[in-house]
Amino acid sequence: MALLRHNCAPRPPPDVQCQLAHICCFFHNADILLTSTHRAARTAFCDWSHVVSPAMIRQCLKCRAVPVLQQSARAYSIFPTPLDSEEKEMLHRIVRVDHAGEYGANRIYAGQMAVLGRSKTGPLIQEMWDQEKKHLQKFNEILSENRVRPTALLPLWNIAGFALGASTALLGKEGAMACTVAVEESISAHYNSQIRALMEKDPERYTELLQVIKEFRDDEIEHHDTGLEHDAEMVPGYWLMKNVIQLGCKVAIYVSQRV
């Protein structure tokens, strides 16, 4: 009965039969084309396999991957992986106190700009402040990348730095420049001591860290010289002011290393 029903099924009209025939022909030709392409690809691959060995392919992939891995590693290699707890503590102390110093310097320039920002000295102070912002940003990155705890005294340095900058700026341009000379001289001397310590240990091992410290040290020396060029020594009581500020800087450095 099923065969009878199948044979009795109505045939499609001639035009539809023609279209179906074209479709069947298209798929048949496509199948032949794909089969030929597949065979050609296999033949080419087999021919090239005698020239390009699997070992060469692995070497090529290795050469392409290594530079990427090296670049990724160097992005986080400001200081090397500590060999022991002693070296780890030393590196953390260095970065912690340097971050605190740059943070305090930023707050000092902020205080100076609050008083002298609209004066003729404003652009000069802003220029030095912009460099200090870059220093602070770099140390923020180093702290984060290497999981170094910042000093717990940042809230204190926030207030003290701004107060020092604003109070000395109230004495005029000369007072602000005298403060800059005192602070930058202390920071550059501190950077020099760190450079000497790292050079004595292993200059090649601490190459990246030394490069950062030397660059920032040179900027601090430039700020120091700028202050002298702009009448820092003309403020009344210059030497007393300088010694008092530098004593405060030494205390801040000592405490920030440990707290």
ZALO-26386 format. One record per residue (C-alpha): residue in three letters; x, y negated, z. Coordinates in steps of 0.02 Angstrom, whole numbers, plus 50000, padded with zeros to 5 digits. Layout:
N
alaXYZ/...
END
This chain:
259
met500005000050000/ala501424987950043/leu502234991549874/leu500594988949788/arg500344972249876/his502114967149829/asn501854971349647/cys500214962349647/ala500964946149715/pro500724931749592/arg502244926549492/pro502784908249498/pro502494897349347/pro503824897549209/asp504554880449256/val504784885949437/gln505584902149378/cys506824891849277/gln507274880949426/leu507534896449535/ala508664903949403/his509734888049399/ile509884888149589/cys510424906449591/cys511704902849456/phe512394887949554/phe512654898049713/his513444912249614/asn514714900349534/ala515044891849701/asp515414908649780/ile516644912649641/leu517484895649662/leu517664897449851/thr518354914949831/ser519654908849705/thr520134894049816/his520304905449966/arg521434917249868/ala522504902649805/ala522704895749981/arg523204912750048/thr524464914749907/ala525224897549938/phe525334900550124/cys526174917350098/asp527414909549976/trp527834895250096/ser527974906950244/his529604913250170/val530284895350170/val529524888250331/ser529754900850470/pro528754900750632/ala530344895650724/met530484879950616/ile528664875650650/arg528924877350838/gln530484866550829/cys529544853050733/leu528144852850860/lys529414851951001/cys530304837150921/arg528654827850904/ala528104831451082/val529694827551178/pro529784808751140/val527974806651195/leu528314815651358/gln529894805451386/gln528974789151357/ser527604794151478/ala528894798951609/arg529904782851590/ala528354772451617/tyr528384778351798/ser530274779551826/ile530654762751910/phe531464772952045/pro531854791552038/thr530984805552130/pro531754805252306/leu532914819652345/asp532474819652530/ser531494810052661/glu532954798352695/glu533054792452515/lys531164791052505/glu531134779852658/met532534769052588/leu531654766552422/his529994762952505/arg530814750052619/ile531594741252470/val529994740152370/arg528924735952523/val529984721152578/asp530224714752400/his528344715152373/ala528094705752537/gly529384692652485/glu528574689752316/tyr526864688952398/gly527474675952522/ala528304665852383/asn526664665652286/arg525744659052438/ile527064645452464/tyr526874639252286/ala524994639952306/gly525134628452456/gln526274616552362/met525084615952215/ala523624612152331/val524524596152381/leu525564591352229/gly524604600052090/arg524024583652013/ser525664574552034/lys527094573351910/thr527924587852001/gly526414599051975/pro526924606551806/leu528664610651873/ile527954619552026/gln526684628551916/glu528064634851801/met529024642451947/trp527404649352020/asp526984658051855/gln528634667351863/glu528284672552043/lys526584679051989/lys527444690551863/his528624696652000/leu527174700552115/gln526204709351978/lys527694720451941/phe527914725352124/asn526054728652138/glu526234740951995/ile527744749252075/leu526844751152241/ser525344758952156/glu526304770552040/asn527414777252178/arg526134776952319/val527134765252428/arg526224757352574/pro526324738352576/thr526764729552737/ala525354727952862/leu525814709652886/leu525164703352719/pro523714693952802/leu524984684752910/trp526114680552762/asn524574674652669/ile524224661152798/ala526034657252845/gly526604655652664/phe525204643952614/ala525454633452772/leu527324631952741/gly527084626852560/ala525734614152598/ser526594606352750/thr528244603852660/ala527344597052506/leu526544583852619/leu528304576652635/gly528284573552448/lys529194581052302/glu530824581552399/gly530024591552541/ala529294604252420/met530944606252330/ala531874608152495/cys530704622252543/thr530974630252373/val532864629452392/ala532824637252565/val531634651352520/glu532404655552351/glu534144655652424/ser533584668052556/ile532694679252430/ser534144679252306/ala535354683552446/his534224697752499/tyr534124704152320/asn536024703552310/ser536184714352465/gln534994727152389/ile535974727252226/arg537604730352319/ala536834744552421/leu536124753252267/met537724750952168/glu538724758952307/lys537554774052313/asp537274778452130/pro537054764751998/glu536534777051861/arg535204784951969/tyr534424768152011/thr534644759951841/glu532814754651817/leu532614748051994/leu534254738451982/gln533704730751818/val532084724251896/ile532954717352051/lys534324708851950/glu533064700651835/phe532034693951980/arg533614688552072/asp534134678051923/asp532414669651921/glu532564665452106/ile534284657752079/glu533554647451938/his532174641152054/his533484637052186/asp534494626852062/thr532914618152000/gly532534612552177/leu534264605152198/glu534114596252031/his532484588152089/asp533134579652246/ala532874593352376/glu534324586652480/met533544569252485/val532174574052609/pro532524568052789/gly533184582152898/tyr533584593152748/trp534854604352836/leu533764606852988/met532254610952880/lys533274622852773/asn533984632352922/val532294633953008/ile531454640452850/gln532854652752816/leu532784659152994/gly530934662552967/cys531334671552804/lys532584682852891/val531304687453024/ala529984690652890/ile531184701952792/tyr531674711852946/val529874714553003/ser529154718252830/gln530404732352803/arg529764741352956/val527924737052979/
END
